[in-house]
Amino acid sequence: MASKKPILGLWLFFSALAFGGPAPAAVQMESLVVGYSSLAGHHTPLWIAVEDRIGRKYGIDLKAIYAGRLRPQQLLVSGDIPIVVATGSGAVTSHVLGSKDQVIVAINMNKVGGGIFAKSEIKTAEDLKGKTIGVSRAGSISEIILRYVLRAKLGLQPDRDVKLLVVGDPAVGLQALERGIVDATPLTMPLPLMAAKMGFRELVNYDALGITFPANTVTILRQTISKRPEMIENFDNSH
């Protein structure tokens, strides 16, 4: 009877070639911290990417930090974070002021969304005269769009016909409206849904006016493009 040992030996040899090689090295994850500018709904894709760890598919351990009133562009310029997801107003303002280092590499959304919500007794633009409107901060997208709409669409002069009061992020603006601190405030999704349920009136719908603006962009420093192009591509793919 023929020995089975040579056959068994060959089987073990080929099995070792096919399956017994060295285990692949674990993918080295690059830690990437991204700053975002507000708690508005258009940052949802970023939050989902962080929560579901989508960046790991592209070799990055993605984290997001809320920059709030510190202005994410300040963190970008200081080198604390390499990428900012925010409105395009920060980069544009920096260019106007003479700083050319910030570059918008992607525009995720060019519609503002939302609109101006007011107390139920305010029914027309004329009713806004002498009233107070809450804004997030000076130079924010909230203020820029509001000033444009007041002048170009409603025929009102900011700071003369209406008072603009800095109250904080849109969520805080809704609280200020509820407490009677302001008479109206611009809101972005999902806050308009909450405002409608609370009985506030949508006085102006930005989409209905056809307003476009780089509302959600990816901004980096110019030198990052040449130094870390793979990181930029991986982040773009992950969110």
DAQUI-V830033 format. One record per backbone hydrogen bond with DSSP energy under -1.0 kcal/mol. NH is the residue of the N-H (numbers start at 1). CO is the residue of the C=O. Records with the same first field share a line. If there is no record, write none. Layout:
BEGIN
NH->CO ; CO
END
This chain:
BEGIN
8->4
9->5
10->6
11->7
12->8
13->9
14->10
15->11
16->12
17->13
18->14
19->15
20->16
30->59
32->61
34->63
35->83
36->65
37->85
41->189
43->40
44->41
47->43
48->44
49->45
50->46
51->47
52->48
54->49
56->53
57->54
58->55
59->56
60->55
61->30
63->32
65->34
67->36
70->67
71->68
74->71
76->72
77->73
78->74
80->75
81->75
84->219
85->35
86->217
88->214
92->88
93->89
94->90
95->91
96->92
97->93
98->95
99->94
103->220
105->218
106->218
108->216
109->216
115->187
116->204
117->185
118->201
119->183
122->119
128->125
129->126
130->161
131->128
133->163
134->184
135->165
140->137
144->140
145->141
146->142
147->143
148->144
149->145
150->146
151->147
152->148
153->149
154->149
156->150
159->162
160->157
161->157
162->157
163->131
165->133
167->135
168->135
173->169
174->170
175->171
176->172
177->173
178->174
179->175
181->176
182->176
183->132
184->132
185->117
187->115
191->188
193->190
194->190
195->191
196->192
197->193
198->194
199->196
200->195
201->118
203->116 ; 201
204->116
206->114
209->205
210->207
211->206
213->110
215->213
216->109
217->86
218->106
219->84
220->103
222->101
224->221
225->222
227->223
228->224
232->228
233->229
234->230
235->231
236->232
237->233
238->234
239->235
END
